[in-house]
Amino acid sequence: MNDQNDQRTSMRPRQRTTLVVLALALAVTAATLPVLSQSIDRNQNPNIANAGIAKTLPQEIGAGRGDVMTPDSSAFIIA
C-alpha cells in the first residue's frame, strides 16, 4: 500500500516538470513564428510590386467621425 502512495506522489513533480517544459517549448515556438503586419503606404514607400495602400494619410483618415451634417464622415454615411 505504501508503494502505491509513493508512486503517486513521485509522479506529480515529474508531471509538473513535463508541463513546464512543454509550456516553455510552446512559448519559444510562438515567439519565433512570423508576424504579419499591416499594409505599407505606397506614397511613402513605393515598391516594384505596387503593393500596399494607395491613399495618403489624410485620405485614409478622411473626415473622421464628424457628425450627421459633416459630409464623408462616418456619422454622415451611417445616418
C-alpha positions in Angstrom: 0.0 0.0 0.0 2.8 2.4 0.8 4.5 1.7 -2.5 1.4 2.9 -4.4 1.3 6.1 -2.4 5.0 6.8 -3.0 4.5 6.2 -6.8 1.6 8.7 -6.9 3.5 11.4 -5.1 6.6 10.9 -7.1 4.7 11.3 -10.4 3.4 14.7 -9.5 6.7 16.6 -9.7 7.6 14.8 -12.9 4.2 15.8 -14.5 4.7 19.3 -13.3 8.2 19.4 -14.9 6.9 18.0 -18.1 4.1 20.6 -18.2 6.6 23.4 -17.6 9.0 22.1 -20.3 6.1 21.8 -22.8 4.8 25.3 -22.0 8.3 26.7 -22.4 8.7 24.9 -25.8 5.3 26.3 -26.9 6.3 29.8 -25.9 9.6 29.6 -27.8 7.8 28.3 -30.9 5.2 31.0 -30.7 7.9 33.7 -30.4 9.7 32.5 -33.5 6.7 32.4 -35.8 6.5 35.1 -38.4 4.2 38.1 -37.6 2.0 39.6 -40.2 1.8 43.4 -40.2 -0.4 46.0 -41.8 -0.1 47.1 -45.4 2.6 49.6 -46.3 1.8 53.1 -47.6 2.7 53.3 -51.3 3.0 57.1 -51.2 5.8 56.9 -48.6 7.4 53.6 -49.7 6.8 52.8 -53.3 7.7 49.3 -54.5 8.0 47.3 -57.7 5.1 45.1 -56.9 2.9 48.2 -56.4 1.6 46.5 -53.2 0.0 48.4 -50.3 -2.4 51.3 -49.6 -2.6 53.8 -52.5 -4.0 56.6 -50.3 -2.1 59.3 -48.5 -2.5 59.5 -44.7 -5.0 62.4 -44.8 -7.1 60.5 -47.4 -7.0 57.4 -45.2 -8.2 59.4 -42.2 -10.9 61.2 -44.1 -13.4 63.4 -42.3 -13.2 61.2 -39.2 -16.3 60.6 -37.1 -17.7 64.0 -37.6 -21.5 64.4 -37.1 -24.6 63.9 -39.2 -24.0 67.3 -41.0 -20.3 66.6 -42.0 -20.1 65.1 -45.5 -18.0 62.0 -45.9 -17.7 61.5 -42.1 -18.6 58.1 -40.6 -21.6 59.5 -38.8 -22.9 61.2 -42.0 -22.5 57.9 -44.0 -24.3 55.8 -41.4 -27.2 58.2 -40.9 
